[in-house]
């Protein structure tokens, strides 16, 4: 090592990777290691993380409740933007990483640490999200990624290391799944899931029941939005975290929110990922339905075709603090001014269907849309409109005919 590192702030989940990293950093660098665990809605794992950090020898432990900030400043802006990566991934982990990295940098500055560290692999997306975020917020901070440095090449070797150093873990050779959980969703990878031809075993799911085992009667819910932000459920006002947690339970119990995606990672490989995201699935469908009612055609089409997928890519690629994302936010904020109203959803055995919507800013005009006696649409104007609309094609066709 070319430089002396005396204090490190480690992003610590309490899982296999970060538990092994905590001990490895102390041995390899001879440094003081402070752990930071963010509460983004993963619940009971926090107590386990604290216990493991203590038993593994952390010099200091930070555990912070960031659910409110996570929802207000990361999740809901992505929801308003319609950001879904490759049409399936709701970006739960990708949205959590920039917030965690931001706090790592802040704590490092408060503690006078020389470096921050994370447990990301050398071929995943999260390493980019941590490293790039840290660089954007503090160009001088040192970022350590032990998994890119050490000689261990497999989870099996990490398990062996943990057993040798008496690090408390629950991962076994027989259950090698790697998971990440926050309010917005859960991701599962490794093990048999690395074969995209294999159906995911039911044992991997925790947030959702199998659609076949879901209730035989549909569940109906009503979601209320103000300015593109969900503010209430079934007649009751709720803050963002509570609303998402409630929808996760309702959606999960009806088998809603399972995703099986072979996605294109930023580093250039394809990866098979399984996601559970009941609340995100429901809220995206509801939000999209309300936008259909309140946004005029050109804005809606442009947002769906250009802004939403690009926003999702920026989040997925670890560029949350990129100026382009901030610029896109300005566009999105303008589009959300009238996305206010009520949406009714029907949840049934894994299906999530919008069945009703209304808004005080609705652009739907019954008198123009109806085919009944109340129809006020001027049909006599249609012929002239069609002639003008099709004029370029008519001119081109005449030119082609003249050349024959």
N, C-alpha and C positions, 0 to 999 in steps of 0.2 A: 504493500500500500504506500502510495507516494505522499499522502497527506494524513495528518493526525486527526482522527475523529473521536471526540470525547463524549458527546451527547447526541442521541438519536431519538426522534419521535417516530414511533412505529404505528402504522394503521393496523389495528389489531381486532380480529373478529372472534378469536378464540377457537378457530378451526385448526385443522392439521397444519396447513402451510404457515400461518402466522405464529402458531405456537412453537413450531420448529425454528422459525426465523428469529423469534425472540431470544432463544438460547444461542443460536448460531451467531447472531450479532454480538452478543456479549463475549463469546469465545473468540470470534474472528477479529473483532476490532478492540476488544478490551474496553468497550464503551459503556456508559450509563444508558440504559434503554428505558424510555418512557412510552407507555402504550396509550393509544387513543382509540376509543370505541365510540362510534356514533350510533345513537338510537334513532334509526329511521323507520321503526315499526316492526323490528324483528322480535320484540317481546322478550320471552323467557331466556333467550340466548345471552342476554346481557349479564345475568347473574353468573352463568357458566363462564363467560369470558372473563369477568372480574376474578373469579376463583382460580381459573387457569393461569391468568397473568400473575397473580400472587404466588401461586405454587411454582411457576416457572422462573420467578426471580425478577419481575419487573421492578425497576427502581421507583417508579411513580405511575399511577394509573388515572387516566382521564376517561370518564364516561359521561357523555352529554346527550340530552334529549334535543334532537334537531328536527323532530317530526313537523313542527309548525313551519319552520323555515324551508324544509324540504318540499312540503306541499305548496306553500305560497309562492316560493321563488324559483322552483324547478319543475315540479309536476304540473301545476296548473298552467304555467306558460306553455309547456309542451302540449298540454291538452288543447289549449286555445289555438295553438299553431297547427293542430292536427298531425303531430309528428309521430309517425309509425314507420320504423325501418323495414324496408322490403315488404311492406304491406301487412306484416304480421307481428313484429317485435315492438312492444309498447315501451321499450327503453328503460325499464325499471332500474336495472343495475347501472346503465349508462348515465342516468340522471342523478343517481346517488354519488357517483365517483367525484364529480367536480366539487360538490359540497364537502365531502370528506377531505379531499385534497386541500381545499381552501382552509379548513380548520387545522389541518396538519401544519400548513405554512404559518398560520397565525400563532399556534401553540409553540412552534419552533422559535418564532421571533420573541414570544413572551418568555420562554425558558432559556433563551440564549443557546439553542441547540445548533450543532454543526450541520446536521442532515436530517432528512425525513426518510422513511423506508416503507415499502409496501410489499405485499406477498404475491404480486402478479407474476404469471409465467412469462417466459420469453417469447411466446408466440400468440399471446392473447391480445384482446383490445384494451383491457383495463390498465396495462402498463403504460399505454399511450395516454390514456385519460389522466392518470396520476402525474406522469412526467410532464406532459404538456401544460396541464393546469398549474403545476408548481412553477414551471418556467414563466408562464404568463403573469403570475402573481408576484414572484420573487426570482428574477433571473440569476441571482447569486446562490440560491439554495442548492445544496447537494442532495441528489436523490439516489437512494440505494435500493436495488432490487436483487436481493440475495438469490432468488431462483435463477437469475441470469448469471450469477457468479459461481455458485457452488457446483460440486461435481455430481450431486444427486440428480438422476434423470427421470425418476418415476415416483409415483405416490407410494409404491411399496418400499422404496428406499427411505422415504421420509418417515413412514410408519416405523421402520426399523430404527431410525435415528431417535425417534420419540421414545420408543421403548428402552433404548440404551441409556437415554438421559432422564428417564422417569418423568417424561412430560405427559400429563393426563390428556388422553384423547379418546374419542368414541369411534373414529373411523377404523374399519377392519379390512383385512384383505378381501373378505367376502362381500363387503358393501362399500365399494370405492367411489360412490357418487360425490361429486363436488356441487355444492348448492350455494346460492346467494339469495337472501330474502330481505325485502323492505316492504313498506306500505303498498307500493305500486305494483309489486309482483315478485315472483320467485322463479329462479332459473335453476335448471338441473342439467349436468353434463357428466361425462366420463362413464366408465363401466360399459355395459352392453349397449348404451346409447350411442357409442362411437360407431356402431354399425347401423347406417341409415335404413337398412332393410328390415331391421328388427323392430317389432312393435314395442313401445315403451311398457315395461311391466307396471302393474297397478301400484306396486309398493313405492314407486318414486313420488307419487302425488301426496301432498299434504293439505293444500288449500282447497282442493276441489274433490267432490265425489265423482265416481264414474257416472256418466250420463244415464247409463242403464239402471243405476241404483238411485237416481234422483227421484223426487216425488212424481206421482202420476198425474198430479194436478198442476197447472201452470201457476207461477207467482207473478202478480202484477205490482209494479212499483211506479211511483211518480217522482221525478227529479226536477228541481227548480233551479234555473240559471239566472244570474244577473251579470251582464257584460261578459258572457262566455265562461263564467266561473260557477260551478255548482255550489249552491248555498243551502239547499234543503232537500229532504227526502220524506215522502209520504206525509206531507203536511207539517213537518217539524223542521225548524231551522237547525243547522248543524255546522260546526266548523269543518274545515277541509279534512283533517285527519280522522275525525269521528265519522264523517260521511263515507270516506273511503273504507275504513274498517268495517262499517256496517254493510256496505255493498259487497265487500269481500266475503262476508259470512253468508249473505243472501245469495249472491251469485255462485259462490262455491258450493253451497248446499244444493243448488240446482244444476251442477255440472258445467257451469259457464266459465270460460276463460282458459281452456287448455289449448296450447299452441305447440306444434311440432314443425320446426323450421330448419332447413339446411341453409344457413346464412353465409354471406360473403364477409369474412372478417377483414378488417383494415389491413392486416399484415399480408393478405393475399391468398389465404387458404379458405376452403369451405369447412364449416363446422356444423355438426348436428346439435341443435339446442332444443330443450324442452322448456316451455314456460307455463306458469300458472298466473293469470292476471284477471280475476273476476271483475273487480271494481273498474279497472282500466278498460276492459272490454265493454262494459255497460256504459261507462261515461263517454267513451269515444263515440259509440253508436248514438247515444242521446244527443251529444253536442253536435255531431254531424247532421242529425235530423233537424235540429233547431236552426243550424246555419242554412240548410236548404230552404227554410221558411223565411229567413230574415236577410240573407245576402242576395244582392242582385246578381244576375248571370255572369257578367264579365269578371267581377271581383271573386265570386265563388270559384269559377273555372280557373282563374289565374292562381288563386290560393291553393287549390287542390293539385294543380299540375306543376306549379313551380315552387311555391313557398313551403308547403307541407313536407314534401320529400327532401328538399334541400335542408330544411331545419332538422329533420330526422337524421340526415347524414352528418351534419355538424355535431349533433349530440353524440351519435354513435362513434364518430371519429375522434372524440375527446376534445372538441373545439368549442366547448360551452362559452369560454371567455373570449372567443374570437369576435372581432368587430362586426363581421357579417351577421352573426347570430343576434347581436344587439340591434343591428339595423333591421333585420327581419322582424324582431320583436316590435319595432315601431310600426311596421306595416300591420302585423297581426293585431296590435292594440287598437288600431283604427277600425279594423274589420269587426271587432267584438263589441262595439258600442251598442248595437241593437240586438245582440244575441242574448236576449232575455225572454224567459217564458217557462212553460211547463211541458215536460215530455213524459209520456207514459210508455213503459216498457213491459214486455211479456217474456218471462224467463221459463224455459221448459226443456228439461233433459239435454242440456248443453247448448241449446239455441237461445240467442238473445235477439229479440225482434222489437223494433219500434212500432207501436200501434196507435200512437196519437201524439199531437203536438199543437201548441197554441202560443201566441206571442202578441203583445200589444204593438209590436213593430213588424208584424207579419206583412209580407209583400204579396201574399196569396189573396186574389180578388175573386170571390165567388161569382160575381156577375160576369167576369171575363172568362172564367174557367168552365162554367157550367154548360151543359148541353140541354138544360131544361128551358122552360118558358122565360126564366129570368135572364137569359143570355143577352148581354149588352155588347158583345164583340162585333165589330163592324166587318162583316164578311166581304162587303163590296170592295174594301181596301186591299184584300188579299191578292187579287189578280195583278194589280199594279206593283205591289211589293215583290211578288214572285218574279215578275218580268225584270225589274231592276236588279234583284238579287242574283238572278241567273244570267244577267247580261254578259259578264266576262266569259262564261262558258259558251254562250251563243256566238260571240265574236270569234272565239277560238275555233269553234266547230265550223263556222263559215269559212275561215281561213284554210282549215284542213281540207274542206270540200273543194275549194278553189284550186288547190294544188294537185288534186287527183286528175 
